[in-house]
Amino acid sequence: MSELIIDDFNEYIPAEIFIEHTCDTADLLMQILLGNKYDQYIYKGADDEGTCYTDEGQDVFNEVVGTLESLLGKFNIKQARY
């Protein structure tokens, strides 16, 4: 089995795009992982806030985002720093 080697490749994605897509993907992964229990980890915020996470839901979301960022980092895909 060959190993994927990416030495000279670095992809820096603009922060607003990186954050939007990692957050959307993390939420989708939460929905998949939690299944029917997902609704127990969210609540409807004020009109302009939309859906919010409970404290426990925020912890799960943060863990999923961290794992996702770590995975992307293994392929040198990172958030641009301005």
C-alpha positions in Angstrom: 0.0 0.0 0.0 1.4 3.3 -1.0 1.5 6.2 1.4 0.2 9.6 0.4 3.0 12.2 0.8 2.2 15.9 0.5 5.3 17.8 1.4 5.2 20.9 -0.8 1.5 21.4 -0.9 -0.1 24.0 1.4 -3.6 25.2 0.8 -4.6 28.3 2.9 -8.3 29.0 2.5 -9.7 32.4 3.4 -10.9 32.4 7.0 -14.5 33.2 6.4 -14.8 30.4 3.8 -12.9 27.9 5.9 -15.0 28.6 9.0 -18.3 28.5 7.1 -17.5 25.2 5.5 -16.0 23.5 8.6 -18.9 24.6 10.7 -21.5 23.4 8.2 -19.6 20.1 7.8 -19.3 19.6 11.6 -23.0 20.2 12.0 -23.8 17.7 9.3 -21.5 15.2 11.0 -23.2 15.8 14.3 -26.6 15.1 12.7 -25.3 11.8 11.3 -23.5 10.8 14.5 -26.4 11.7 16.8 -29.2 10.7 14.6 -32.6 11.2 16.3 -30.9 12.6 19.4 -29.6 15.6 17.5 -32.6 17.6 18.5 -31.7 17.2 22.1 -28.5 19.1 21.5 -30.0 22.2 19.8 -32.6 24.9 20.5 -34.1 27.7 18.5 -32.5 31.0 19.4 -33.9 34.5 18.9 -35.2 35.3 15.4 -31.8 36.5 14.2 -29.8 33.7 15.8 -31.5 30.7 14.2 -30.5 27.3 15.7 -28.2 27.3 18.7 -26.4 24.4 20.6 -27.1 23.5 24.2 -23.9 23.5 26.4 -23.5 19.8 25.8 -24.2 20.3 22.1 -21.6 23.0 21.9 -19.1 20.6 23.4 -19.9 17.9 20.8 -19.7 20.5 18.0 -16.3 21.8 19.3 -15.0 18.2 19.4 -16.2 17.5 15.8 -14.8 20.8 14.5 -11.4 20.0 16.2 -11.3 16.5 14.6 -12.3 17.9 11.2 -9.6 20.7 11.4 -7.0 18.0 12.4 -8.0 15.8 9.4 -7.8 18.8 7.0 -4.4 19.7 8.5 -3.0 16.3 7.7 -3.5 17.3 4.1 -2.1 20.8 4.7 -5.5 22.4 4.2 -5.6 25.3 6.7 -7.4 28.5 7.5 -5.5 31.6 6.2 -4.2 33.9 8.8 -4.5 37.6 7.8 
